[in-house]
Amino acid sequence: MPLRLNIGLSKKIGLPDYGSLGASANLELELDSGAVGDPERLRQHVRHLFGLAKASVEEELNQQQTALANNGRNGHGADPHVSRNGNAATNGHRVSRRPNGRAATQSQVRAIQAIATRHRLDLTPHLQRYGVNTAEQLGVQQASELIDDLNTQPAGAGGGR
């Protein structure tokens, strides 16, 4: 009866503003049943698979980090095309992305609406910068940025609501 060796490895690295990158690899190898009787041979197979998994995960994370840096989303450096929060600026319009797929929290949505009401701001142009129509469509990071932006707006700067 063949022996199935399954190895898995996951790694997550933190980014500024509560973001993260992650990668995982799962490898499976079918061995002859004699591998059970030879512990050293079995360990060699395990080490080999872990080495492959580790190299794959590291390569994927490096690619993700490179892509992030090339998109101006690393939050560092003096690139004039990168806003203070590390998101690439594109002629005043931000690219609509939900980092990590996390939607804005209900508290953030309520805060956005409350600030807009208090400052008598029209949210439409602010939301359009993120490529969305409602605050509920924002990602967590986008909502946080919008709250910061709205708090710096003078009252009535966005027109009537």
C-alpha positions, 0 to 999 in steps of 0.5 A: 500500500503506498504512503502519501506524504502531505506537507503544507507551509503558510507564511504571512508578513505584516504591512503598514496600516494593518495590511498583510501579505500571505502565501501558502504551499501544500505538496503531496508525494506518494511513496512506496510503503518501504519508506515507513521502514526507513526513517532516514529516507522518510525524513529526507523526503520530508525535508525535501518537500518542506524545502520546496514549499518554503522556496515557493512561499518565499518566492510568492511573497517576494513577487507580491512585495515587488508588485506592491512596491512597483504600484507605489503602495509600500508607503515609503519613499519620496515618490510624488505620485504616492499619497501620504498613506502609501496608496498610489495617486492617479490624477486625484483618483484612487484605484478602487481596491479592497486590500485583503478583501476587507469591507469597511466596518459599520462604524466606519460607514457611520462615521463617514456619513456623520462627518459628511452631515456635520460638515454639510459635504456631498460624499459623491465626489469623495466616493468617486475618487475610490471608484465606488458609489456608496461608503459601504462599498469601500475597503477598510483602508479606503474608509479610514483614508476617507475619514481622515480626508473628510475631517480636514475639509472645511464645512460646506466644502462639498456643496449641499447634501 
